[in-house]
Every structure is written in structure tokens, then in C-alpha cells.
């Protein structure tokens, strides 16, 4: 049976029309506007600053942002293991103090005092080789490569472990150099998706050695705000102490996922470092509790005008979180960068956030009482729909907060 040329032409035209009807433009990016910076749960740092400027005390600030809590003295003398280098290929620790020295020990020696070092020097570099760490110890012009191992501990003079001059060590990793003075440093080879990598941790006493180095609020802010932050930071650390995380060989990460730990650099900030150190000392032991136990004292930079519940942000309720007005975050004088903000997010990042091959449209399905986005839904070019919490979307796309509105798509 023959097919006429006229029929074939008609069939081609029909197919072309159908294909064009199903062709979908995939936006190159999506534009958002919003307010606030951070997850919005717990203590608003900008709100604390505003309340402190208005004459309110740290107790008043903390009782305003956290629900049904007490502020009491707890033992904060615990030793914390703080991750200061995550998934490293190389690292270097060097003394920056004259006549001081470093000692390297094989294994994770914890608080042992009767163990002997395997070498001493003024700097030690590390690299990952296979599943082990290879250290090279340098003193003056002499260098020595030591036997490889999965674990090493580094101590230096002037700490509770070794006598000698007070020493500041410079730790270089991932292109950054940080200064540390207290405790000891551990290096461990751990298996990761990219192969074996180094986890580097600083073991320090929570009460002072750790808190003196926490950098979560400018040290020139009002005293009551600094006190509130010191108490919140102590409480957060106590809630995590002793809960070992194998992924980082630590109790706490030293970055924003837990608390930013700058080490000695925070303590020696020009003009203001001593103020933060004195604030930590003055509030010694003060902890936010509920039923006698430290809460996980979440805090954040600023909100869109109200704080948020942990349940809305992460899907798990915390009885001490609540929604309260946060007018300080909307003060243009205090918070000029984040009272309002605008961001454009590339297609690739939005698609990755929803684990889709592409996204052709976004829809905000609902908002929470706080004003944050409750759920946002993406639709792909093949019609698949995926919804995320607003806070999850915020975290994955790195926009400032979940107080946002979709403005447009860019083709």
C-alpha cells in the first residue's frame, strides 16, 4: 500500500506542531527578593543588639527569644574536640613564637601525660598518601620524614601539656592560615567519597579556650548583646559536647554549621578582642536550660521581622523555640544589608536543590506564621513536581533567608 506525498507532508506538519507545543523554555535563572539572614530559629543577633541598645539585659534578651527556659550555672570545664580542617589533602602546623617547639606523637593520645613524642621541631607538614598521613618535621634547615600512620597528635610548649614559652601555632590548610594557642591538635585519616582525607581537630577546654575563640558577634556590640551571645554559645557547645561525630572526628565543627571558631585570632582582635574574652569570663558557667539540661541554643543573624520555629525550619519541634516579633532586624540603621535583599540563582543550582534535571517553574505553596516560605514547589520540563521546605531551599541555594518571594524567571 502506498502512502501519498500529500499525506506525508500533512503528517510532518502535524508532528512539527505537536513538538513545538511541547517545547518548553528552561529559564537560565530565577530572581528572588527577601529579608533577613539565617534560619531564624532562636536568638536573633540583630534583635539582641537592638534590645541591648534599648537598655535591656542579657537575661531579658534570652528569655524573650527562647521559651520556658532558665539561666543557671553548669559545669563547662569539658574538653571539646573542634574540627578546624575538614577533608584535607595537606596541612601544615608551625610555631610562630621564638624559642618554642612542637612535638608530634603517634596515635590519638587524648590527655595522656606519660607518652613520649616521636619527634620535635618548629614546623610539621602533612600529606595524605593512600589511607595514611605522612608527616615531615622541620627544625631550622633540617627536615625528617616520619613513618606514616592513620593518627597523629601535636602538642606545643606553653600549654597544659608541655612546659616552655607560651606558643602560638599557625595552621595552614585549604589556603587559609589560622592561629591557635591552646590545647592540642589531632590529625586523623578518614575515608571519604573522594578517597582518604585528613580531619584536623583542636581539643580545647570549653569554658575558656574554646569560647574565647568563638566569633559569632562583633566584639564592639553592646555588652548585654555580647553576654547573651556568650551564654548562647556556651549552651550550644554544652549540648553537643561528648556526642562524637565520626565524619569530622569531632564534637563540633569550627565553622558556621555549628559555631565559627577563629581560635587565638578572636582573642587578639585589635581594641575589641579583650572585651569578648572578658565577657566570656564574666558569664562563666551561665547556661540556658530546660528541665535542668542545656538546650540546643540556636541563633542567627537577622529575620524578616519574626523569629521561626524549629519545626517549621527543619521538621523537628523544639519546645524552647518560638515565634516572636523581631523589629531590630528591620532597622535599616542596624541591618542595612539584610532588611531587604535581592538574589538571582542560576538554573543549575535551583535544579540541583530539587534533585531535578531542570526546573521550568517555581511556586510558593504556603507560608508560615513567621512569614517564611513553608513549601516551594518546582516543576521540571518533563512535568515532575518536587516540593521542599523553604529553609531547605534556602540552605541549598545559599540565598540569605527563607523570608523570600519569587520575583521572576530569566530566559
C-alpha positions, 0 to 999 in steps of 0.5 A: 500500500502506498502512502501519498506525498500529500499525506506525508507532508500533512503528517510532518506538519502535524508532528512539527506542531505537536513538538513545538507545543511541547517545547518548553523554555528552561529559564537560565535563572530565577530572581528572588527578593527577601529579608533577613539572614539565617534560619531564624530559629532562636536568638536573633543577633540583630534583635539582641543588639537592638534590645541591648541598645534599648537598655535591656539585659542579657537575661531579658534578651534570652528569655524573650527569644527562647521559651520556658527556659532558665539561666543557671550555672553548669559545669563547662570545664569539658574538653571539646574536640573542634574540627578546624580542617575538614577533608584535607589533602595537606596541612601544615602546623608551625610555631610562630613564637621564638624559642618554642617547639612542637612535638608530634606523637603517634596515635590519638593520645587524648590527655595522656601525660606519660607518652613520649613524642616521636619527634620535635621541631618548629614546623610539621607538614602533612600529606595524605598518601593512600589511607595514611598521613605522612608527616615531615618535621622541620627544625631550622634547615633540617627536615625528617620524614616520619613513618606514616600512620592513620593518627597523629597528635601535636602538642606545643610548649606553653600549654597544659601539656608541655612546659616552655614559652607560651606558643602560638601555632599557625595552621595552614590548610585549604589556603587559609592560615589560622592561629591557635594557642591552646590545647592540642591538635589531632590529625586523623585519616578518614575515608571519604567519597573522594578517597582518604582525607585528613580531619584536623581537630583542636581539643580545647577546654570549653569554658575558656579556650574554646569560647574565647575563640568563638566569633559569632558577634562583633566584639564592639556590640553592646555588652548585654548583646555580647553576654547573651551571645556568650551564654548562647554559645556556651549552651550550644557547645554544652549540648553537643559536647561528648556526642562524637561525630565520626565524619569530622572526628569531632564534637563540633565543627569550627565553622558556621554549621555549628559555631565559627571558631577563629581560635587565638585570632578572636582573642587578639582582635585589635581594641575589641578582642579583650572585651569578648574574652572578658565577657566570656569570663564574666558569664562563666558557667551561665547556661540556658536550660530546660528541665535542668539540661542545656538546650540546643541554643540556636541563633542567627543573624537577622529575620524578616521581622519574626523569629521561626520555629524549629519545626517549621525550619527543619521538621523537628519541634523544639519546645524552647523555640518560638515565634516572636516579633523581631523589629531590630532586624528591620532597622535599616540603621542596624541591618542595612544589608539584610532588611531587604535583599535581592538574589538571582540563582542560576538554573543549575543550582535551583535544579540541583536543590530539587534533585531535578534535571531542570526546573521550568517553574517555581511556586510558593505553596504556603507560608508560615506564621513567621512569614517564611516560605513553608513549601516551594514547589518546582516543576521540571520540563518533563512535568515532575513536581518536587516540593521542599521546605523553604529553609531547605531551599534556602540552605541549598541555594545559599540565598540569605533567608527563607523570608523570600518571594519569587520575583521572576524567571530569566530566559 
